Amino acid sequence: MDLGIAGKRALVCAASKGLGRACAMSLAREGAEVTIVARTSDTLEATAEDIRRQTGATVTTVAADIASEDGRAAVLARCSSPDILINNAGGPPPGDFHDWDRDDWIAAIDANMLSAIFMIKATVDGMQKRKFGRIVNITSSAVKAPIDILGLSNGARSGLTGFIAGISRKTVRDNVTINNILPGPFDTDRLNANLEVSAKAAGKSIDAMRSERMASNPAGRFGDPSEFGELCAFICSAQAGYITGQNLLIDGGGFPGTF
């Protein structure tokens, strides 16, 4: 299927590895011109070169912290008018809510709620004028089924979800859609870091915890980031203009609910 986004400008945040990288790769394969953002320059440049090698796409890099005002300004100076915006930021650390102070909560909200809102604010008007825009926020399956050790993430991402529920109905008339993709367990550095914390708390080896978690998922495995990237690319396609304000769960069937 031709997704109709060849030549579109895509801005992908936190894209040097994991799910952000997978989204950038899938969009580049569809012919989008991709700008990727991450904090670590070396990793970012290596990712850009790999995307170019595999897809032949034009890839621009911006080493910046998307959770900061200065970082967002640097990104928007390089890509001020994206047609596609993928909001993503590293999740806050797991832990016990008794240990988190106000600074911990503000950092989580800045990274996983406000950064996306301010990036939307800076880009959505241009999308509406051009009569095409696709905004995807990478959140978490924890929005639907909270994970106790990820309280900072649960709170911040749920706040973003509520905001999107309102604004996404105001832009779709101009062919600008805003959706959230909610990943379950994907084989990323983030998942492995959380497994390490859980294994230590349970007195188990990381390999044992990993096997246990995979077995508990109906699919019997963790997701491959490329599967996430391909879903993201479709949600950004010309054919997806009638999908907006949705929370799209991709978790191997891990969420047990009907709705």
N, C-alpha and C positions, 0 to 999 in steps of 0.2 A: 504494500500500500504506500503510495506517495502521500506523505503527511502534509504537503503544501507549505512547508516552512523553509524551503531552500532560500537562502539570501536574507532571511530574517536575522535580526541582531538579538542574541541571547546573552543574558547576564546571569551567571551562576555563582552563588555565594558558597563559601566553605567547600571549594571544589577541588582541592588538591588530592583528596583521597575519599574513600568510602562512598556514601550515597551521592554526595555532590559531584564527585568525579564521574560516577556512573551516568548521572544526568547529563553532564557536559559531553561525555563521549557519545551518548545516544543522540543528542541534539546535533552534534557535529556530523554524525553519520547521515543525518537527514539534510545536511547542507547548510545548517545555520552557521553564522559567524559568531563565534563564542568568545566572550570575555569571562575569564575565571578569576576568582578572588580567594585568597587564603592568607594567613598571617606569615607562614614560613616560606620565604622566597625560594630556597633550594628545592623543596618538595613541589612547590607550585610550578617552577620552570620545568622540572622533570615530567610532571603531569602534562603540561602544555605540549612538550615535545612528543610525548607518547600519543596524544590525541592527534596532533598534526601528522605523525607517521602513519597512524592507522586509518585516518579519514581524509587527509588532504585538506582539512578545513583551515580557515583563518582563525587563529587563537591568540587572543591578547591576554596578558597577565597583569594583575594588580595585587601587589603584596600589601595587604591592609587588614585591619581588624574591623569587620563589618559591624561589630557591636558598639563601636565608638563613633562619635560625630565626625572626628577628623578622618577616620577610616572610610566612612560613607562618602564624605566629600571627595576623597581621593578616587574612589571608585566611580562616582558620578562624573568626575572631571574627564575620565577616560571613556565612559559609556553613558552618556547623558540621556539617550533616547532608545532604550531597549524595546524591542517588540515582545520579548519573552523575559520574564524575571523569575528566577528560582531562588527563593529565600531559604536560607539554611544557615545554621550556626551550631557550633559544638555544644552539646548538652552539658548542663552543670553536673558537678560530681554527685554520686550517690551518697547516702548517709542517713543519719537520724535527725529528725527535725528539731530535737532538743539542742542540737549542736550548731544550728544555723542562726546567725544574727541578721540584723537588718542589711548589712553590707552584702551578705550572701544572697539574700532575696533580691536586692536591687541589681546585682550582677546578673542573676538568672533572668530577671524581667528585661533588662537591657538587651541581653543576647538573644533570648528566645521569644520575646514578644515585641518590644519596642523597635528593635532593628528592622524587623519585617515591616512594621507599620510605617516607619519613616521612609523605607525604600519604596513602598507602595505610594506613599504621599508624593515622593519626588518624581515618580515615573508614570503614574496612571493617567494623568491629564493628557499627556502626549499620546498615549495609547488610544485614548478615546477620540482625540482629534484625528488620528490616522485610521480610526475604525478597525483596528486590530490590536489585540493584546492578550497575552496569556501569562497569568501570575500563578505560580505554584509555591505553596509553603510546605516545606518538609517539617512535619511535626512528629507525632509518635502515636503508636497504638495505645499508649498510656492515657491519651485524651479520652478514650472510650473505656479503658480498663486500667485504672491507676495502679502503678507499681509502688509499693510502700517505700522502698529505699530511694525512689526518684521523685520525692516530694517537690523539690525545686522545679524540676522539669514539668511535673504534673500541673503545678499552679501556673507557671508562665505560659506554657503552651495552650492550656485551656483558656487563658485570657485572650490569646491571639485568635483562637477558634471562635470565641464569641464576637470579637470585632469583625472577623471575616464574614460571619453569618449576616451581618447587617450591610456592609459595604458591597458585597458581591452582587446583591440584587440591584444596585444602583448603576453598575457599569456594563452589565451584559447587553443592554439595548444598543450599545456602541461596539458590540463584538469584542468586548474585553471581559474575559472570564477570570475568576479568582477561586482557586480550589486548594484544599489541603490534602496531602498524601500522608497517610499514617503508617509508617513502617513498624512491623513487628520485629522479631529477631533476624537480623541480617548479619552475615559474616564480615564484620568490620572491626576496626580497632576499638571503637566505642563499646561494642558488645563484649569483646574480649577483656576490656578493662573492667566492665561491670561483673563479668564472670569471675574475675580474680577477686573482687571484693566479696562476692557471694560465697565463693569457695573458701576463702579465709574465715568468714563468719560461721560457715557450716563445718569447718574442720575437714574439708575434702580437698583432693587435688583438683587443679584446673581441668585436667582431662576428664576426670570423673564428673565434674559439674557440667562440663560441655556436653558430654554424652547424655547426661540426665536431662538437660534442657532440650536437646534435640529430640530425644525420645518423647518428651512431653508435648511436642507440637504435632498436630494431626498429620502434617506432611513428613514427619520423621527427620527433619533437617532444618538448617537455617537457610534463609533466603540468600540468593546470589545477588550482589549489588546490581549486576547488569539487568536483572529482572525488574528492579525498581526503576532503573534508567529508562527502560523501554516503556513502562507505564507512564512515566513523566513525559516522555516525548509524545505519546499519543494525546495526553491531556493538553499538550501545547499545540496540537495539530489544528489545521483549518477545519477538520471534521468535528472537532470537539467544542464548537461554538455554542452548543445548547446545554453544556454541562457547566454549572457554576454554583458556588456556595456549598460544595460537597466535601465530605470527609471520606476519602477513599482509602479503605483499609487494605493493606497488603501484608498478610501475616501468616500465610499457610493454613488458615483456618483456626488460629489460636484463640481468637475472640469467640466465646461460646454463645453469644446472644443471637436472637433472631433479627433484631433491628440495629 
